[in-house]
Amino acid sequence: MSYTALYRKFRPDNFDDVKGQEHIVTTLRNQIRANRLGHAYLFTGTRGTGKTTVAKILAKAVNCENPVDGNPCGECAACKNIAGGASMNVIEIDAASNNGVDNIREIVEEVSYSPAEGKYKVYIIDEVHMLSIGAFNALLKTLEEPPSYVIFILATTEVHKIPITILSRCQRYDFRRITIETIAGRLRELMDVEQVRIEEKALRYVAKLADGSMRDGLSLLDQCIAFLFGQELTYDKVLDVLGSVDTEVFGRLFRSILKADVLSCIHILEEIVMQGRELSQFVADFTWYLRNLMLAKATDDIEEVIDASTENIARLKEEAGMADMDIIMRYIRIFSELSGQIRFASQKRILIEMALIKVCRPAMETSQDAILDRIRQVEDKVEHAAILPEGMEGAFGNVPGAVSTSAKKQKPELPKAIPEDIKQITVKWPSIVGSADNPMKMYLKSARLSLGGDNCLMVVLPDGLASDYFIKNPANKEQLEMLLSDFAGKQVEVNFQVIGSDREFEESYIDLSQIVNMEIEIED
């Protein structure tokens, strides 16, 4: 006898065996018990969540001669015929290959004939979103008012492609992704039946890799059993079979990225390639790892949202504390984009190397999160830079941010400016302002100058953006004082005066040449 795949061998034959879709199963069983069946159902959800399985169980339950609490008995002739695919009352149609108007017209013509046996004729149309517009229109009237003995069950993974006129005539049931715990529990039951030894860690990894699909989980497990026939399925062996990477490698790669160590990142990738790992799966797994870091950064109760061992949780918390949330989200964005590009690429390794260089070199990007990463790298360099003792400047090379004590001593303190210095500033004001950055240059062009108390430069500005730029932002004032001090070679203090009306502003000009010639006492 030929081998039957696990997902076919253990396909549920009653509602009790359906896992993870209790909200749908309960509703359908209640309808069967109360004899309140609808004429059209729409089952939607991702692959492998049980849409076709539940449709077949429903078809058996409505035709069962001896239903038990809404479940098909599985023993009567109707149940056996439907289970064996020999029933004339259950017609399963693949809309992907039968999507034309003529195919639907055949169904419409057959609907007029009552069932040869049993109570209902059930039409299960899988991948119904593949029907053409003409086919949908041909189905529309029959779907709205079918005979009392006909039930339509439409199944699809892309409900947004179905016309609203079809949706409004169906009872819609959304199949959820199945949780890791539910998939792992079901896989454990089936492995006990199959008498296959498997580590719990390996089982949970397969369940996570299934991504909410029970069928995918069974298919992956089937692949591992076939490769390791007669052996215990350990975590490391499952990683080898599925071409996956241990999470410890992700931690090393993340730390290398934070250090902007491109060479180390390339060596880790080389290690993964030489182990024969699937690169597309590596990118998907590393993106998931970054997602876990993001959640660890966002919440204190990480155990509630991440399924991992205590040791891995502790490592995630430690590594999450090494980077800001914006930096982690930048990494997730880059590798998410890579995951979409790498699927059909012929040179996957080169694309991954480009992504690694990009995350290590944020200067290559101009986005906000890249700029924040560049700032983070600069801060790290400054933090690790040493204050070198005198005479030891060359011992550590060109350390960014390192300042010798002799350099600190050599920086003299500038004397305060006198009225003659202020006069020179006013004479050269256009050239001084021209060397300033925007928008400071724009705001200072129309400024009026006066000599203030204590030999400071009084800058008169009109009320508005110009005055707000300096008065509300002290850093801008300090920048102007540094600019003037560099020009004069002396410490120049600037005060600002705001004039409300245009006339007052025009009259605020003072001839500094006259003030300079006045007798002014300067205290030592």
Secondary structure, DSSP 4 states (H G I P E B T S, - for coil): -----HHHHT--SSGGG--S-HHHHHHHHHHHHHT---SEEEEEESTTSSHHHHHHHHHHHHH-SS-BTTB--S-SHHHHHHHTT--SSEEEEETTTS-SHHHHHHHHHHHTSPPSSSS-EEEEEETGGGS-HHHHHHHHHHHHS--TTEEEEEEES-GGGS-HHHHTTSEEEEEPPPPHHHHHHHHHHHHHHHT--B-HHHHHHHHHHTTT-HHHHHHHHHHHHHHTTTS-B-HHHHHHHHT---HHHHHHHHHHHHTT-HHHHHHHHHHHHHTT--HHHHHHHHHHHHHHHHHHHH-S-GGGT----HHHHHHHHHHHTTS-HHHHHHHHHHHHHHHHHHTT-S-HHHHHHHHHHHHH-GGG--SHHHHHHHHHHHHHHHHH--EEPTT-GGGG-S-TT-EEHHHHHHSPPPPBP-HHHHHHHHHTHHHHHHTSPTTHHHHHTT-EEEE-GGGPEEEEEETTHHHHHHHS-HHHHHHHHHHHHHHHSSB--EEEEEE-SHHHHHTT---HHHHHHS------
